Amino acid sequence: MLGAGMAGLVHAVPLAERFERVTLVERDSLPDRAEPRTGVPQGQHIHLLVPGGLTRLEELLPAVADDLSGRGAHLIGAPEWRFHMGGGRLDLRGTDFRITGATRPLIEHVVRARVLAPGGVEVLDGWAARELLTTSDRSRVTGVRLRSEADPTEERALAADLVVDTTGRGSRSPRWLADLGYLPPAEERLKVDVHYTTRLFRRSPRDLDGSRNVLVDVPPAGRRGGVALAVEEGRWLVTLIGMLGERPPADLTGFTEYASGLWNGDIHDVVSGGTPVGDAVRAAFPSFSRHRYDRLRRLPERYLVAGDAVCSFDPRFGQGMTVAIIEALEMRRVLDEHGLDRIGPRVLSSARWAVQDAWDLAAGGDLAHPEVEGPRPLSWRLTTAYLERLLPVAHRDPLVGAALIRVIGMLDRPQRLMRPQLLRRVLAGSRRNGSRTPASGSAVRSPA
Ligand SMILES: Cc1cc2nc3c(=O)[nH]c(=O)nc-3n(C[C@H](O)[C@H](O)[C@H](O)COP(=O)(O)OP(=O)(O)OC[C@H]3O[C@@H](n4cnc5c(N)ncnc54)[C@H](O)[C@@H]3O)c2cc1C
């Protein structure tokens, strides 16, 4: 495994179940506590596991939710979320899905401890993957060349029956493949020029009447959004989002003013009433991209790419870690059925649905902004029109609210929103209401 981020960790689990020795090669020196690290710069911003991610993580690591809560993470049930989308708050009464309320370093720390505990996985940290090693005809990957971060003159070769690239959005796989004479994957890129600024605040259990998660979406006609999440050690983690070049300020006054400009006041209530903890952190992501490894005709044997190295999503719905978990589960299934035979193409193809759903959902929301460039096919326009009807109904009808959350939370495929029972409810509800809302999460594909 190249890279010991979330994708590397979760992929190590099925491998360790089947192989004698799994090595996690990591460029950073891994901390023995839950703390931010250089290799995961996004880790200081909001990071939650959506319901479909938490449930599936438990399939890989049974009772990991207990480990998380034992370390201070919140497990937050849907009635405690304030999910402000499409001009109103989703009605989630009677819905019992859970998300995590924890910092990314804590999630990663707990997952890493669980992955390493049984002893079949070893960590080689402080080493960066430099290039792939192959058979002389370059048809099969046989290992990887590593370079020491402490002493760049020191190199070593690591032989392996399988190499999995989970080095994140900066992955060199396209270059490595080209150097070996393979076509690199086509890249789909979405330019959104998004900026995040994050601050921690002290949290009182009385804040927001006990609600522990707030999402204020970026409306199609606007550029500002935000998320507030109750995390370990009695804190709120607040990430303010600016799209299309808008930059949430880092200083407390500017941060608070920016929060007051969101279309819903919950995050401003958290920020203006809270005591800040530490300094702000900022990050900018000019674009998100998807590498179409799944479409390549040729890949070397014994080679797989996963996680953000395949696709980095706009995190507006927090699905990146969940997609990595689904990929790991798909890899487990493929290993059971086919062993290592054509493992790369098989896993990429069987996990395509998850990447596609998350990409459509996030990119569709981005494309609702007229300034964002990208294809808007008929299916996108139809779905957007449908969601404009669905959202106002989801503000009043818990069944519709829950159906939408099941899709955003990756418990259901987007097509489930088109089932006849729900269609009838949406159409009847929107006739009664007579209103439409600009859809911000507008990429749920029509079944066509
Ligand atoms: C602002 C922001 C907020 C997000 N919020 C959420 C959220 O709420 N929920 C969610 O599910 N997802 C979220 N994501 C997405 C999430 O961060 C990623 O999808 C997830 O971390 C993917 O894991 P990964 O292991 O593929 O990559 P990473 O977690 O980035 O890990 C890559 C690892 O590879 C290592 N590495 C890099 N190069 C080398 C090399 N050459 N050799 C060895 N090691 C190397 C790095 O040091 C790092 O440890 C968010 C993303 C952003 C940008």
Ligand as a Chemical Component Dictionary entry (heavy atoms), coordinates in Angstrom:
data_LIG
# 
_chem_comp.id                   LIG 
_chem_comp.type                 NON-POLYMER 
_chem_comp.pdbx_formal_charge   0 
_chem_comp.three_letter_code    LIG 
# 
loop_
_chem_comp_atom.comp_id 
_chem_comp_atom.atom_id 
_chem_comp_atom.alt_atom_id 
_chem_comp_atom.type_symbol 
_chem_comp_atom.charge 
_chem_comp_atom.model_Cartn_x 
_chem_comp_atom.model_Cartn_y 
_chem_comp_atom.model_Cartn_z 
_chem_comp_atom.pdbx_ordinal 
LIG C1  C1  C 0 -11.499 20.346 2.620  1  
LIG C2  C2  C 0 -11.858 18.898 2.508  2  
LIG C3  C3  C 0 -12.813 18.360 3.343  3  
LIG C4  C4  C 0 -13.154 17.012 3.232  4  
LIG N1  N1  N 0 -14.141 16.516 4.030  5  
LIG C5  C5  C 0 -14.490 15.225 3.926  6  
LIG C6  C6  C 0 -15.527 14.693 4.736  7  
LIG O1  O1  O 0 -16.178 15.384 5.514  8  
LIG N2  N2  N 0 -15.813 13.370 4.612  9  
LIG C7  C7  C 0 -15.148 12.561 3.730  10 
LIG O2  O2  O 0 -15.452 11.368 3.655  11 
LIG N3  N3  N 0 -14.177 13.042 2.943  12 
LIG C8  C8  C 0 -13.829 14.347 3.019  13 
LIG N4  N4  N 0 -12.836 14.834 2.225  14 
LIG C9  C9  C 0 -12.157 13.914 1.295  15 
LIG C10 C10 C 0 -11.090 13.089 2.023  16 
LIG O3  O3  O 0 -10.094 13.919 2.569  17 
LIG C11 C11 C 0 -10.435 12.131 1.039  18 
LIG O4  O4  O 0 -11.378 11.575 0.182  19 
LIG C12 C12 C 0 -9.734  10.999 1.747  20 
LIG O5  O5  O 0 -8.798  11.490 2.650  21 
LIG C13 C13 C 0 -9.060  10.109 0.711  22 
LIG O6  O6  O 0 -8.098  9.352  1.287  23 
LIG P1  P1  P 0 -6.747  8.947  0.515  24 
LIG O7  O7  O 0 -6.130  7.969  1.416  25 
LIG O8  O8  O 0 -7.052  8.595  -0.878 26 
LIG O9  O9  O 0 -5.885  10.273 0.458  27 
LIG P2  P2  P 0 -5.220  11.034 1.669  28 
LIG O10 O10 O 0 -6.045  10.900 2.882  29 
LIG O11 O11 O 0 -4.917  12.397 1.156  30 
LIG O12 O12 O 0 -3.867  10.238 1.963  31 
LIG C14 C14 C 0 -2.809  10.117 1.052  32 
LIG C15 C15 C 0 -1.592  9.632  1.836  33 
LIG O13 O13 O 0 -0.543  9.304  0.942  34 
LIG C16 C16 C 0 0.681   9.827  1.448  35 
LIG N5  N5  N 0 1.591   9.995  0.306  36 
LIG C17 C17 C 0 1.503   10.912 -0.692 37 
LIG N6  N6  N 0 2.471   10.709 -1.595 38 
LIG C18 C18 C 0 3.187   9.641  -1.168 39 
LIG C19 C19 C 0 4.297   8.925  -1.694 40 
LIG N7  N7  N 0 4.882   9.283  -2.853 41 
LIG N8  N8  N 0 4.765   7.860  -1.008 42 
LIG C20 C20 C 0 4.188   7.473  0.165  43 
LIG N9  N9  N 0 3.140   8.123  0.706  44 
LIG C21 C21 C 0 2.630   9.179  0.039  45 
LIG C22 C22 C 0 0.272   11.111 2.132  46 
LIG O14 O14 O 0 1.234   11.540 3.066  47 
LIG C23 C23 C 0 -1.041  10.676 2.788  48 
LIG O15 O15 O 0 -0.820  10.088 4.035  49 
LIG C24 C24 C 0 -12.502 16.183 2.286  50 
LIG C25 C25 C 0 -11.545 16.723 1.434  51 
LIG C26 C26 C 0 -11.241 18.069 1.524  52 
LIG C27 C27 C 0 -10.243 18.627 0.555  53 
# 
loop_
_chem_comp_bond.comp_id 
_chem_comp_bond.atom_id_1 
_chem_comp_bond.atom_id_2 
_chem_comp_bond.value_order 
_chem_comp_bond.pdbx_ordinal 
LIG C1  C2  SING 1  
LIG C2  C3  SING 2  
LIG C2  C26 DOUB 3  
LIG C3  C4  DOUB 4  
LIG C4  N1  SING 5  
LIG C4  C24 SING 6  
LIG N1  C5  DOUB 7  
LIG C5  C6  SING 8  
LIG C5  C8  SING 9  
LIG C6  O1  DOUB 10 
LIG C6  N2  SING 11 
LIG N2  C7  SING 12 
LIG C7  O2  DOUB 13 
LIG C7  N3  SING 14 
LIG N3  C8  DOUB 15 
LIG C8  N4  SING 16 
LIG N4  C9  SING 17 
LIG N4  C24 SING 18 
LIG C9  C10 SING 19 
LIG C10 O3  SING 20 
LIG C10 C11 SING 21 
LIG C11 O4  SING 22 
LIG C11 C12 SING 23 
LIG C12 O5  SING 24 
LIG C12 C13 SING 25 
LIG C13 O6  SING 26 
LIG O6  P1  SING 27 
LIG P1  O7  DOUB 28 
LIG P1  O8  SING 29 
LIG P1  O9  SING 30 
LIG O9  P2  SING 31 
LIG P2  O10 DOUB 32 
LIG P2  O11 SING 33 
LIG P2  O12 SING 34 
LIG O12 C14 SING 35 
LIG C14 C15 SING 36 
LIG C15 O13 SING 37 
LIG C15 C23 SING 38 
LIG O13 C16 SING 39 
LIG C16 N5  SING 40 
LIG C16 C22 SING 41 
LIG N5  C17 SING 42 
LIG N5  C21 SING 43 
LIG C17 N6  DOUB 44 
LIG N6  C18 SING 45 
LIG C18 C19 SING 46 
LIG C18 C21 DOUB 47 
LIG C19 N7  SING 48 
LIG C19 N8  DOUB 49 
LIG N8  C20 SING 50 
LIG C20 N9  DOUB 51 
LIG N9  C21 SING 52 
LIG C22 O14 SING 53 
LIG C22 C23 SING 54 
LIG C23 O15 SING 55 
LIG C24 C25 DOUB 56 
LIG C25 C26 SING 57 
LIG C26 C27 SING 58 
# 
